[in-house]
Amino acid sequence: MAKSVEARLQEMEDREAIRELPLKYCDLVWKQDVPGIVSLFTEDGEFDAGGKVTPANGRAELLKAYQEGLGLNPRPYIHNHVFEVQSPTWAKGNCYLDLRATQDGKSMIASGYYDDVYKKVGDQWKFRSRKFHILFWTPLSEGWAGKK
């Protein structure tokens, strides 16, 4: 049986809301709006920055992690967002990141990708979890040639 116009419209609205989440995230990182970033996560949301950093779980840990992480003055550029809606309230996907930042007075460049799980809470889509996989993090003066 064909889906109703209302069901198809809801699917389109859901897909657009999910598509906007990583874009809003990057905009809020640029603006250094920690409460805004954390508001994009569910109450029990998780963020794993990868590497040796302990994952943040829940709003209090997310606030602390982003307050500390934004000290690098990150400038993220997100692209190639691909996702699948699993149900009316769950989706998963990934998106790719090019990043400029500052560390110890040096201009840094990085690249990697996020694995995301999205959850619909009420009528809003939010990040349930984000896990960052870094491909390289290097001073701009050294470049990324030869980096994994």
N, C-alpha and C positions, 0 to 999 in steps of 0.2 A: 504494500500500500504506500502510495506517495505521501511524503510528509506535508503537513499543512503549511500554509504561508507563514503562520505565526511561529511554528516550530523552526522553519528555515530562517526566519528573521532572528529568532533567539540565538540560533547557532552562529549566524553572522555577527551579531552583537558580541557574543562570547569570544569568538575568534579575534575580533578587533580589540577587545579589552585585554586579552592575553598578549596580543601583538604589541600593545602600547606599554605593557609593564616594564620590559627592559629599557625602553626609551625614557620613560619617566624616571627610572632608577638612575640612569646616566645623567639626566638633567639635574636631579637632586644631588648627586655626587658632585657635579660641577659647582652647584650652588652651596655646597657644604651644609646641606639641610639634613642633619642627622635624624631629627624626629620624623621628617618627611620620608626619608629612606626606610626607616623602621616601620612606618605606617603601611608600607607596601607588603609587609610580611604578615602572615597569620600570627595570632597570639603565641602559638607554640612554634613559630618559624625558626628555621635553622640556616646559618650561613657558615660554610666551610671555605676559608680562603686558600686552602691547600698548604702544602709544605709543613713547616713546623708549628704553625699557628693552631691553637686549640679552637675547634668549631664553637660558634656562639649559638646557644639554644635559648629561645624565649626573648621577650622584649628587653628585659634588663641587660642581658648579655649582648644582645644586638646593639643596643645603645652604646655600651662600653666599647665594643669592637669597632664600630664605625667612628666613634669619637677619636679613638687611637689611630685607626687606619687613614682617616682623612688628613692626618698630619703630613702625609706624603704629598699632599696637594695633587691628587690624581685627576687626570683628564681622560676619561674613558670615551672610546668610540666603539659603539656596538654595531654589529652587522650580521647578516646571514642567520636570522632568527628562524628556526624550524621547530615546529611543535605538532603534537597530535592530541586532540581532545579524546580523553579516555571515557568520560562519562559527563553528564550535565554539571558535575562539580569538581572534576579532576582532569588535569592535562599534564603532559610532560614534554620537555623539549630541550633545545640547546641554542646558544647564540655565541658568536665569536667576538673577541675583544682585542682591540689595539689600544694600548695605554701609554700615556706620557705621565711622568711623575717626577718628584724631586726627592732625593735621598742623600743625606749628608752633604747638601749643597751641590749635588751633581744632577744633571738632567738624565733621567732614566727613560728607557723605552722597554715595553713588554708586550707580549702577545699570549693569548690563550683562549679558553672557552669556558662557558658556564654550562653545567647540567642543571636544569631547573625542574621543579615540580610545582605546579600551580593548583590552587584550591579556590573554589568559589565560596565565599563567606557572605551570606545574605545575597545581595545582588552585585557584589564586587569580587573580581578575581584578584588574588594575592599570591605572592611567593609562599609556598609551604617550605621549600628548601632551595638553596643555591649552593652549588659546589663549583669552585673555580679550579681549573686545571691550567697551570702556567706552562707555557712552552719555552719562554725565555724572559729574563729580567736582566738588563745589562745597561751600563752607562751608554748614553747616546754617542759619546766620543769613541767608544769601542765598536759600536754597531752590533748587529745580530748575526753576521755571517759566521757560520760554523757552530752556532748555538743550537741546542736541541729544542 
